[in-house]
């Protein structure tokens, strides 16, 4: 299969601009430039290879050909279909079903989103490895964002640090949440003696979640709330720990005090993802419909 290199092209808008400066404006780091120079990439101006000291004119077209990326060692590419919500040369946004891990582990090296995306990229002929931007717990369903090359991953990671990627989740929790809106601002750390479980901890990392009640209702005699949650930080198990901390654990989340009488996993869905595309500057606003197991509770 023929490999298709990852490229980035843009038209110059300024007169007498140094090629190095123009490239830097697109967020390409010195490390990336070094990689392009010594690992088989190219920098072209109007189709001709140039050095970074070249002076650009208005209307010149700069094309950066990124070097082939080394595949992740041990990542087994698998062919599996998955719902794609958005795709271009830089990003792949898809829906993960509950019960599927985002990345492989020593015990489970196959059957994850990373395996499936690796297979998809291979089938597409792209010379890149898998770059996960937003992860989800195994039993959480919803939107996952993948970068198709390391430069896109770098830009999106920087956006995450600046909190410029907005994620909205929806969940079904035990009890009637009293306030229509509230903010939980409580640090989260690892529970002593556990490699999985997290707790509210004074020496943990800062974590902030905004909660909005969508609907309060009763199922089989138990009070339940449908809530919308916005993450301001991205800590492991953040929503699950925060909701447990205010006495409203997620339905199905038996790790954090929830009951599985209605659903056999935490009732949590990554519903919406929003950001400004780092290459096109267009607003990306993506939504994923509820999975059937959550719909059955809400109907």
C-alpha angles and dihedrals in degrees: 000000000000115000118231112210120222112251137183121200132184138166119241115243100180131070122238093007119163112240091229091055093047091052092048090056087065092058097256107153129217087253091056091048090052090050091050092049100046105026102056105279127130140213112211131188113197088342097309124108113247139176122246089255092067115121113233129213129208110279096026113138115224118200122188115199108199118215119253112274122232112246115245108266112246095012106132113212112225131185112233132141120238133173112269116205098178137003138171136145092292110030141043118192116187144163120254119207119223113264096040120105119228096223133018125256134200091264094043110032094162141043097052133123089253090057092049094047090048088055091047093051091047091050089049091053094239118155096219140097129230117286112186112203101175121025131198132201114258094256096042116095130206146059124007124181120213126189113219095211138020095254091057088046090052093051094046091047089054089050090052090053089053090046090240093136111080121205126186123192131187124209143173113229138184117264134010109294103225101211120064088217133013141158123227111205107176131134118246127212139167116281113247111261095013131097092193112034123081131199141187103271133175090221094045128104119281113266130181130186130176115212126200123182113230098178141348118212145146128247122187090345096308125114113238136177130208106213138185116216132196120199118218091175132025109230123158110272089356098153093041094050095042094050091047089050092061093045098261108103118182117269108256095017100120091167089067103033102282126135124233096212092116106025135018097227138032108297094234128131130182095226107172140023125188136177144128109270105247093219106034099028088224121139111255112202114170130178131188122205120238118271116245096253090062094041089056090059096045097048 
